[in-house]
Amino acid sequence: MYERTDEEIISNAPVELTFGDKAFYVPPLPIAKGSEWNLRVNKVLGLSADQLEAARKRLIGNGNENPTQGQTQLEAMRVAVEDVQAGSERSDVLKILDLVCEYAPALLDRTIIGGLATTAQICLAFVRLYYIENPTNVLRRLREVNVFRK
């Protein structure tokens, strides 16, 4: 799992993505743009009920007795990306490449990234961007201190 430190989150530090042998530094999106990107991700890589249920069972099997909806979605997304990396349809990799480049189009030109990146690099970049927009470690800590009271 890729989790950012408190210092990285507070300073709004960019995430380093490597394609080929070149490093790109991409800052987190403001909340409105991040929400738009998350909606696009869900539309493009929509998860089925079966995938979500399998992810929930996997989390329970790994010791998380009561996984949240967010944790379940994140686990299902992680497995979906691993499936792409393991050899799914080439068009799936290109969809993930599109999502990575859509995150920061001014910094990540699809033609350049597509010419540099391996499948593994594209998938890793997607996972890192997804974790920036879905910071499970932060949400978990907020729940632990009971911030979300009814």
PEWO-V920902 format. One record per residue. N is the residue number from 1. PSI is psi in whole degrees, -180 to 180 (* if undefined). NEAR is the number of other ideal C-beta (glycine too) atoms within 12 Angstrom. Layout:
n:N psi:PSI near:NEAR
n:N psi:PSI near:NEAR
This chain:
n:1 psi:142 near:19
n:2 psi:109 near:26
n:3 psi:139 near:22
n:4 psi:149 near:26
n:5 psi:164 near:14
n:6 psi:-40 near:13
n:7 psi:-42 near:9
n:8 psi:-40 near:22
n:9 psi:-49 near:20
n:10 psi:-41 near:12
n:11 psi:-3 near:12
n:12 psi:37 near:18
n:13 psi:140 near:17
n:14 psi:155 near:23
n:15 psi:140 near:35
n:16 psi:124 near:22
n:17 psi:134 near:33
n:18 psi:130 near:22
n:19 psi:123 near:32
n:20 psi:-126 near:18
n:21 psi:17 near:10
n:22 psi:138 near:19
n:23 psi:139 near:16
n:24 psi:136 near:29
n:25 psi:115 near:18
n:26 psi:120 near:31
n:27 psi:154 near:23
n:28 psi:151 near:29
n:29 psi:151 near:27
n:30 psi:159 near:13
n:31 psi:-41 near:14
n:32 psi:-46 near:11
n:33 psi:-37 near:21
n:34 psi:-40 near:25
n:35 psi:-41 near:15
n:36 psi:-43 near:18
n:37 psi:-43 near:32
n:38 psi:-41 near:29
n:39 psi:-41 near:17
n:40 psi:-43 near:25
n:41 psi:-48 near:32
n:42 psi:-34 near:22
n:43 psi:-45 near:15
n:44 psi:-43 near:25
n:45 psi:34 near:33
n:46 psi:134 near:17
n:47 psi:137 near:27
n:48 psi:163 near:14
n:49 psi:-37 near:13
n:50 psi:-41 near:13
n:51 psi:-41 near:23
n:52 psi:-41 near:26
n:53 psi:-41 near:18
n:54 psi:-40 near:21
n:55 psi:-42 near:31
n:56 psi:-44 near:28
n:57 psi:-38 near:19
n:58 psi:-43 near:22
n:59 psi:-42 near:28
n:60 psi:-43 near:17
n:61 psi:-24 near:13
n:62 psi:12 near:14
n:63 psi:-3 near:9
n:64 psi:96 near:20
n:65 psi:-27 near:12
n:66 psi:71 near:12
n:67 psi:142 near:26
n:68 psi:167 near:21
n:69 psi:-41 near:18
n:70 psi:-43 near:29
n:71 psi:-41 near:29
n:72 psi:-44 near:28
n:73 psi:-42 near:32
n:74 psi:-42 near:37
n:75 psi:-43 near:34
n:76 psi:-40 near:33
n:77 psi:-41 near:36
n:78 psi:-46 near:32
n:79 psi:-40 near:29
n:80 psi:-42 near:34
n:81 psi:-40 near:38
n:82 psi:-38 near:23
n:83 psi:-42 near:22
n:84 psi:-46 near:30
n:85 psi:-33 near:23
n:86 psi:-3 near:15
n:87 psi:23 near:13
n:88 psi:-173 near:20
n:89 psi:140 near:13
n:90 psi:-33 near:14
n:91 psi:-29 near:12
n:92 psi:-41 near:25
n:93 psi:-41 near:30
n:94 psi:-33 near:23
n:95 psi:-42 near:27
n:96 psi:-40 near:41
n:97 psi:-45 near:36
n:98 psi:-44 near:26
n:99 psi:-40 near:38
n:100 psi:-48 near:45
n:101 psi:-31 near:32
n:102 psi:-23 near:31
n:103 psi:-43 near:37
n:104 psi:74 near:28
n:105 psi:-27 near:19
n:106 psi:-24 near:13
n:107 psi:-27 near:26
n:108 psi:90 near:32
n:109 psi:126 near:20
n:110 psi:-41 near:24
n:111 psi:-44 near:14
n:112 psi:-49 near:18
n:113 psi:-44 near:34
n:114 psi:-29 near:23
n:115 psi:-15 near:14
n:116 psi:-39 near:24
n:117 psi:148 near:31
n:118 psi:167 near:19
n:119 psi:-43 near:27
n:120 psi:-41 near:21
n:121 psi:-39 near:28
n:122 psi:-46 near:37
n:123 psi:-43 near:37
n:124 psi:-42 near:27
n:125 psi:-43 near:42
n:126 psi:-47 near:46
n:127 psi:-43 near:34
n:128 psi:-43 near:32
n:129 psi:-39 near:42
n:130 psi:-40 near:39
n:131 psi:-32 near:30
n:132 psi:-43 near:38
n:133 psi:-12 near:38
n:134 psi:71 near:37
n:135 psi:83 near:31
n:136 psi:-33 near:30
n:137 psi:-38 near:23
n:138 psi:-47 near:24
n:139 psi:-38 near:23
n:140 psi:-45 near:21
n:141 psi:-38 near:16
n:142 psi:-39 near:16
n:143 psi:-37 near:18
n:144 psi:-35 near:11
n:145 psi:11 near:11
n:146 psi:42 near:9
n:147 psi:-34 near:12
n:148 psi:67 near:13
n:149 psi:152 near:7
n:150 psi:* near:4
